[in-house]
């Protein structure tokens, strides 16, 4: 398994937030897709604030690059990325959290809820 440190966790949370935010913005513009229901941004922001004292989520190269790529996709292709990304985090979130707890000792994360 990959080694998780507090710094790699911070980087992963920032990238995840930035990509989720990009998905949420576009989802809000599509009929029948309620971006608030699946938004993980508030939970990830809370985790970054609680653990690292960040009041605002900074941009990052990886999240920004992927978000820019997504902007260029038609709705059909974008939707495939949306569901794969969102549900990978939902389905794998508890397992990811267990690995984070085991390797870093960080408790009380909310991103996976």
N, C-alpha and C positions, 0 to 999 in steps of 0.2 A: 504493500500500500504506500501511497505518497506520504511524505513527512509533512505534517502540518505544524506550523509555528504561529505565534500570534501575528507576526508580520505577513505571512502568507495568507492567514485567515482574513486580515484586514484588506489585503489586496483582492482576495476573492469576493469579499462582501461589497467592496466598492465597484468592482467590475459587474457583479451580479445586479447591484442597484441600478447602475447606469444602463444596462441592457434591459432590465425590467421596465425602467422608466420610458425607454424608447418604445418598447412594446405597448405599454399602457397609453402613451400619447396617440399612437396610430390606432389602437383598438378603440379608443374613444370616438374616432371618426368613422368607424364602420357600423352600419346598422345591425342591430341585434347582438352586438358583442359588448357586454358591460365590463369595461376595464377595471372598475372598482372591485368587482367580485374576486378577481384573481390577482389583484395588485399585491405584490410583496414589498413594495417600496417603503411603506410606513414601518413595517417590521424590521427590515434591513436597516433603515435609518435609525430606528430605536437601538438596535444592536450596536451600530457604529458609535452612537452617542454614549451609550452605557459603558462599553468596553474601552473605547478610545477617546472619548470626550469630543467627538466631532459634532459640531452644530450643523454643518452643511456637508453634503457628500461631494468630494472633489471629483472632477472628471479624471479619466484614466485612458491611456492609449488603447488598450485592448477593448474595453467597452465602447469607446468612441468609434474605433475602427469597425467593429461588428455592427454597431448601430447605423453607421453610414452605409454599410453594405446592405442592411435591411431596407433602408430608405429607397434603394434602387430596385427593389423587387416588386413585381405585380402582386395584387392582393392574394392570389392563389398560392404563390410560392412563399409569400410572407407568412401566411397562415400556417404552413407546414413548420416553419421555424418557430412561430409563436407557440404552437402546441407542444412541439418537442422540447423547447426551452422551459416553458412554464411547468409542464407536467413532469419533466425530469427533476425539477427542483421540488415539486410537491411529492412525487413518488419516492425520490431518493433522499429527501430532506432529513428524515429521522436517522437514517444510516449515516449520512454526512455528519449530523450533529453528534452521533455516538463517537465517530472518529475524532471530531474536534475535541470533545470532552476527554477522551482517552489520551490524546497526544498533547493537549495544551492545558487541560484543567479548567478551561473556560466554561462557566455554567450560565444558565439562564438566557441563552439565545432564543430569539423568537422567530427567526427567518423561516423555519420549517413548519411553523404552526399553520 
